[in-house]
Amino acid sequence: AGSFQEAGVIQHAYNLNFPIHAVPASCAQCPAWSAFSVSSPAVVLETAEDRPEAVVVRLYEAHGSTVTAWLQTSLPVKEAMLCDLLERPAARGRLPLEQRGLRLSFTPFRVLSILLVLSR
C-alpha cells in the first residue's frame, strides 16, 4: 500500500534476491553482531569489499530524495574518506569520525564510495 518508498519495495526486493542464510552458531550464547547499519531506509548499503587493512563501502540513495544518513560500523575504523567509483581516494574527501558514525549527505540517487581504513 502507498508509494514504493512506504511499501518498502527496495528492501523486499533485496530480501527476495539475496536471502539471509542461517549458519548454526558454535555456542548458544553467541551475541548478535552486525558489521554495518544505516540510519535511513532511503539509503542502501550495496557492497563492502575487503582490501588489505581497509574496506570499501558503496551506498546509494534509492528513494529519489535528499537525505542525511548515519553509517555505523562495529569495525575498528581509524580513518574514512570518500572515493571515486574506481575506489581512489578523493582530494579533500576525508570524513570526520563521530561517535554516532559517519554522517553522509545524499541527493536523489547519489552513489557514495567510502574507504574505511582499519586500525590493527
Backbone bond lengths (Angstrom), bond angles and torsions (degrees), N, CA, C in turn:
res aa  C-N    CA-C-N  psi(-1)  N-CA   C-N-CA  omega(-1)  CA-C   N-CA-C  phi
1 A - - - 1.452 - - 1.530 109.04 -
2 G 1.321 116.82 147.77 1.458 121.14 177.94 1.515 112.18 83.56
3 S 1.317 115.43 -161.79 1.469 121.28 -179.49 1.533 110.00 -74.10
4 F 1.331 116.07 169.36 1.469 118.01 178.43 1.519 110.91 -64.83
5 Q 1.344 117.32 -27.86 1.451 119.80 177.33 1.531 110.83 -68.61
6 E 1.334 116.30 -47.09 1.469 121.08 -179.67 1.520 111.96 -65.72
7 A 1.335 117.06 -33.14 1.461 121.46 -177.85 1.528 113.00 -80.58
8 G 1.330 117.01 -10.14 1.466 119.59 179.57 1.521 113.63 70.34
9 V 1.333 117.23 33.43 1.464 121.98 -175.53 1.527 111.72 -57.38
10 I 1.311 117.23 -43.15 1.471 119.97 -176.95 1.523 110.53 -64.04
11 Q 1.327 117.76 -44.97 1.465 120.58 178.71 1.524 111.17 -63.82
12 H 1.332 117.71 -41.68 1.466 120.63 178.42 1.530 111.05 -63.70
13 A 1.332 117.37 -37.57 1.467 120.73 178.01 1.530 110.94 -65.05
14 Y 1.337 116.85 -42.88 1.468 119.27 176.94 1.527 110.54 -63.89
15 N 1.326 118.02 -41.68 1.467 121.07 179.17 1.530 111.27 -61.33
16 L 1.325 117.25 -37.54 1.459 121.47 179.37 1.522 111.17 -71.83
17 N 1.325 116.99 -45.97 1.460 120.92 -174.55 1.526 114.32 -82.34
18 F 1.329 117.27 -24.20 1.460 122.05 -179.83 1.528 109.66 -133.43
19 P 1.330 117.25 69.93 1.471 118.77 -176.82 1.522 111.59 -65.75
20 I 1.327 115.06 152.49 1.462 121.33 176.68 1.517 108.17 -73.58
21 H 1.320 115.49 134.59 1.463 121.12 176.42 1.522 108.15 -107.02
22 A 1.308 116.39 116.81 1.461 121.09 179.99 1.522 109.68 -77.86
23 V 1.313 115.28 136.79 1.460 122.25 177.61 1.518 106.63 -122.03
24 P 1.329 117.32 128.81 1.471 118.29 179.30 1.526 111.09 -58.80
25 A 1.316 115.45 135.77 1.461 121.21 178.76 1.523 109.22 -80.60
26 S 1.324 114.88 155.42 1.460 119.27 179.43 1.526 112.07 -76.61
27 C 1.347 116.43 -14.85 1.460 119.74 177.48 1.530 109.01 -145.98
28 A 1.295 116.31 153.34 1.466 121.25 -179.01 1.518 111.78 -74.57
29 Q 1.318 118.07 -18.12 1.459 122.73 -175.81 1.532 113.43 -97.40
30 C 1.322 118.91 11.06 1.467 121.45 -176.62 1.522 110.13 -65.01
31 P 1.353 116.65 131.08 1.467 119.31 -179.21 1.536 111.69 -74.78
32 A 1.327 115.76 153.75 1.462 120.63 175.02 1.526 108.23 -69.57
33 W 1.333 116.24 147.11 1.458 120.44 -176.72 1.518 109.09 -147.39
34 S 1.319 116.51 140.38 1.453 121.83 175.29 1.525 107.86 -137.63
35 A 1.322 116.61 132.95 1.459 120.40 -179.38 1.521 111.34 -72.35
36 F 1.357 117.63 -36.99 1.457 121.81 -175.83 1.520 111.07 -140.56
37 S 1.331 115.12 152.68 1.467 121.22 167.80 1.523 107.78 -145.87
38 V 1.332 115.21 150.29 1.463 122.21 -179.92 1.519 106.84 -124.48
39 S 1.336 116.92 134.93 1.465 121.40 -172.48 1.522 114.96 -77.67
40 S 1.314 119.13 -13.68 1.469 121.07 -176.34 1.525 111.29 -118.06
41 P 1.344 117.22 133.07 1.467 119.34 176.01 1.528 112.71 -68.64
42 A 1.343 117.73 -13.56 1.465 121.24 178.18 1.525 112.21 -78.49
43 V 1.332 117.42 -16.04 1.463 121.64 -177.33 1.526 109.04 -107.25
44 V 1.327 114.85 128.50 1.465 121.74 -178.60 1.520 108.72 -110.62
45 L 1.331 116.07 127.64 1.455 121.02 171.57 1.522 105.59 -86.14
46 E 1.321 116.00 107.63 1.460 121.42 -172.80 1.517 112.29 -82.45
47 T 1.315 117.23 -44.22 1.460 119.01 -175.26 1.521 110.71 -154.75
48 A 1.305 114.95 155.00 1.456 122.30 171.77 1.522 106.03 -136.04
49 E 1.320 116.16 122.93 1.462 120.83 -175.88 1.519 110.22 -115.96
50 D 1.326 114.89 132.70 1.466 121.34 178.08 1.513 111.39 -74.18
51 R 1.297 114.77 142.91 1.461 124.59 170.28 1.515 105.98 -137.56
52 P 1.322 116.96 164.21 1.471 116.70 174.85 1.528 110.11 -60.96
53 E 1.314 116.57 119.88 1.462 124.70 177.61 1.530 114.44 62.41
54 A 1.340 117.70 20.34 1.467 120.64 179.58 1.524 110.31 -158.29
55 V 1.335 114.69 166.31 1.462 122.84 175.26 1.523 106.93 -136.73
56 V 1.326 116.69 136.44 1.461 120.86 173.80 1.525 107.38 -104.35
57 V 1.322 115.83 126.18 1.462 122.23 -178.53 1.527 107.94 -114.26
58 R 1.332 116.48 133.27 1.465 120.61 177.86 1.526 108.75 -117.55
59 L 1.335 115.86 127.11 1.466 122.58 -179.86 1.519 109.12 -127.37
60 Y 1.334 116.37 156.66 1.465 119.54 173.63 1.515 110.67 -145.93
61 E 1.325 115.13 154.69 1.460 122.53 176.90 1.522 106.46 -88.72
62 A 1.325 117.56 123.61 1.460 122.39 -169.82 1.525 115.42 -109.33
63 H 1.320 118.83 -6.46 1.465 120.87 -175.24 1.516 113.90 -101.85
64 G 1.321 118.03 -1.85 1.460 119.98 -177.15 1.517 111.96 74.75
65 S 1.318 117.22 33.50 1.459 121.51 -176.33 1.528 110.72 -125.93
66 T 1.308 115.30 167.43 1.457 121.60 171.38 1.525 106.32 -99.06
67 V 1.321 116.16 124.87 1.462 119.35 -172.59 1.525 110.16 -148.42
68 T 1.325 115.03 150.08 1.456 122.51 169.94 1.522 106.68 -108.60
69 A 1.325 115.69 131.38 1.466 120.49 -178.94 1.519 109.19 -133.29
70 W 1.317 114.69 155.00 1.461 121.73 176.35 1.517 108.77 -105.87
71 L 1.332 115.67 128.97 1.457 121.54 172.45 1.523 106.92 -101.11
72 Q 1.320 115.51 121.48 1.459 120.74 178.91 1.521 108.61 -114.59
73 T 1.311 115.76 146.27 1.459 120.57 177.82 1.517 110.20 -142.38
74 S 1.318 115.32 151.06 1.462 120.25 175.16 1.529 110.42 -95.99
75 L 1.322 117.38 2.79 1.456 121.30 177.36 1.534 109.87 -76.56
76 P 1.312 117.84 153.21 1.467 120.95 -178.85 1.537 111.37 -81.34
77 V 1.326 117.04 81.17 1.460 122.48 -176.53 1.521 109.88 -84.81
78 K 1.331 116.87 129.93 1.465 120.11 176.22 1.519 112.09 -108.64
79 E 1.355 117.33 -16.18 1.459 121.01 179.61 1.522 108.65 -157.44
80 A 1.342 115.89 144.45 1.467 121.16 178.45 1.521 108.61 -135.23
81 M 1.333 115.60 138.34 1.469 119.22 178.42 1.515 110.79 -148.97
82 L 1.341 114.65 147.56 1.451 120.82 175.58 1.524 109.47 -69.10
83 C 1.328 115.81 147.30 1.458 122.32 177.80 1.521 108.67 -126.87
84 D 1.339 115.27 162.36 1.455 118.92 170.79 1.534 107.72 -82.64
85 L 1.327 117.41 -178.65 1.466 119.62 -176.84 1.527 112.86 -70.48
86 L 1.326 117.42 -12.46 1.463 121.16 173.44 1.528 111.05 -92.72
87 E 1.332 115.87 8.32 1.462 125.12 175.52 1.524 113.24 66.61
88 R 1.333 116.07 30.84 1.468 121.71 172.88 1.518 107.83 -95.51
89 P 1.336 118.31 132.27 1.471 120.15 -179.81 1.527 111.34 -56.50
90 A 1.324 116.10 137.46 1.464 122.54 179.81 1.522 109.60 -83.01
91 A 1.324 115.39 145.83 1.465 119.60 174.15 1.527 107.59 -63.09
92 R 1.305 117.19 134.84 1.473 122.92 -177.58 1.528 112.34 57.48
93 G 1.311 115.97 32.78 1.457 120.41 -178.05 1.506 114.89 -98.22
94 R 1.332 117.70 8.05 1.467 120.74 -177.87 1.522 110.46 -65.03
95 L 1.319 116.40 134.01 1.464 122.50 179.39 1.522 109.32 -109.05
96 P 1.325 117.79 135.90 1.468 119.64 178.72 1.535 110.88 -72.30
97 L 1.306 114.87 134.44 1.472 120.98 174.56 1.524 107.91 -85.61
98 E 1.307 115.90 117.67 1.461 120.56 179.66 1.522 108.91 -109.95
99 Q 1.303 115.78 165.30 1.467 119.84 -179.22 1.523 111.10 -58.80
100 R 1.316 116.64 -34.80 1.461 121.87 -178.76 1.528 112.29 -81.06
101 G 1.323 118.07 -11.23 1.461 122.25 -179.96 1.513 110.83 124.85
102 L 1.324 116.22 -145.46 1.463 122.28 177.36 1.514 108.90 -104.75
103 R 1.307 116.41 127.85 1.462 122.06 178.33 1.525 107.39 -90.32
104 L 1.332 116.47 119.63 1.460 122.08 -175.56 1.519 110.21 -121.42
105 S 1.320 116.52 136.49 1.469 122.16 178.84 1.520 109.36 -109.71
106 F 1.317 115.28 132.32 1.461 121.68 -178.46 1.525 110.56 -124.05
107 T 1.314 115.52 140.25 1.451 122.95 165.89 1.522 106.03 -100.24
108 P 1.338 118.52 170.41 1.470 119.11 -176.35 1.534 113.57 -52.12
109 F 1.323 115.38 124.99 1.464 125.90 174.45 1.535 113.98 63.50
110 R 1.307 117.27 17.98 1.468 121.07 179.40 1.526 110.78 -69.16
111 V 1.330 115.70 140.27 1.461 123.40 175.91 1.526 107.78 -106.49
112 L 1.328 116.57 132.50 1.465 121.61 175.02 1.522 109.07 -122.80
113 S 1.318 115.83 133.88 1.462 121.92 171.36 1.520 106.74 -112.53
114 I 1.317 116.09 131.91 1.461 121.50 -175.52 1.528 109.15 -128.70
115 L 1.317 115.42 128.52 1.461 122.06 175.40 1.514 107.86 -93.53
116 L 1.311 116.70 120.67 1.453 123.25 178.24 1.530 107.87 -107.30
117 V 1.321 116.59 110.22 1.460 121.93 177.94 1.523 107.36 -85.01
118 L 1.318 116.67 127.66 1.461 121.42 -174.66 1.515 111.03 -97.95
119 S 1.327 115.70 145.37 1.466 120.06 173.49 1.527 107.98 -83.41
120 R 1.286 114.96 153.55 1.484 119.44 -177.19 1.479 111.62 -79.92
